[in-house]
Amino acid sequence: MLIELENPKSKMIKNDGEWTCAANHAKNQIAEWAKFIDQNLENSKGEMDFLIGPNKERLVIMGRGLKFLEKMKDSKYSDTIMWTYDLMIREAKENWNQIIRNQCKLLNIDPPELF
């Protein structure tokens, strides 16, 4: 996965629900990386072999808030997933909590209070 981390103070989505110029720029940067990697396979040898191949997931994380949550969730159907830092934190918590629940279930114990 290619990830572009942008400033959390940068706005990702305009009030009309469209991507900002900064969001489009970040998305285009990842597209340029994918192109560079595919056209320069020599740079992806050895420890970087995982970069070789046609299916490179792309993720931009920038800005704050969950106001346009559906638009961000829908971005997974495009070439680049677009998330705010708040959505990244929420997803990380949900994934971690699921791991804890699964482990507690395997151990047949009650899960602790989760965050």
N, C-alpha and C positions, 0 to 999 in steps of 0.2 A: 504494500500500500504506500502510495506517495502522499505525504501529508504536508500541507502548507499551513503553518501557524502564523496568523496575523495578529495585530494589536487588538486586545480585547476592548479597547475604547473606539475602534473603528466600527462604523455602522455597516451591517451586512445587507439589510433590506430597507428600502425606502418606505415611507409611509403609504405609498400606493401599492406596496407589495412586490415591487420589482427589485432585482438585485442592484446594488450600488456599483459605481465604477470600480471601487476598491475590491469588491467581491468578484466582479468579472475579471479584473486584473489578476487576482490570486488564482482564479480558475484557469486563466490563460497561461500563467506561469507553470502550473502542473502539466498542462498539455505540452508546453515546450520541453519540460523535463522528460516526459514520456517519449517524445519525438527524438530528443537527444540520445536517450538510452537506446532506443531501437536503431538509430543510425550510427551509433558508436559502440557496438557490442564489445569491442576490445576493452573498454573502460569498465565493463560489467563482469569481468572474469574473476575467478577466485572467490573471495568472501562475498562478492557482490553478485554472484550467479542468480540469486533470488530475483534480481531485477529483470532478467531475461525472460521474455515471453509476451504474448499479445495482451493478456488480461491484467492490466495494472489498475487496481482500485485507486481512486483519487478522493482525497478528503481535504476540504478547506475548513479551518476553524478560525473564526474571528467574531468580534462583537460580543454583546451580552444580550440576555433576554430570551423569552420564549413566546413573544407576541405572535410570531409567524411560524408556530410549531408545525402546522400542516405543510407549509411550503418547504420547510427544512426536511421533514420526513419524506415528502414527495421527491426531493432531490436525489434520493437513492435510486430512482428510476432514470436518472440522467447519467452523463458520463462522469460527473463529479458530485460527491456528497457535500452539502454545505451545512455546517453546524455552527452554532454559537458556543462559546465556552460553557454557558449554562446548560445547554443540551448535552455537551460532552460530559459534564459533571453528573448530570442526571442519569445518563446512560451507564457511566462507570459505576455509580451507586447501585443501580438496578442489577447490573451484571454481578457485582460483588455480593449483593444480598442473595441473588439466586445461587451462587456458589456456596454461600454459608448455609442456605436452606437445604440444598442437595447433600452437603456433607453431614448436616445434623440428621437428615432422614436416613442416610447410610449408617450412621452411628446409633440411630434410634433414640435420639435425645431431642429435647425441645430447643428450637433456635433461640438465641439471645434476642433482645430487643434490637431491631435493625434500624439503620438510619436511612 
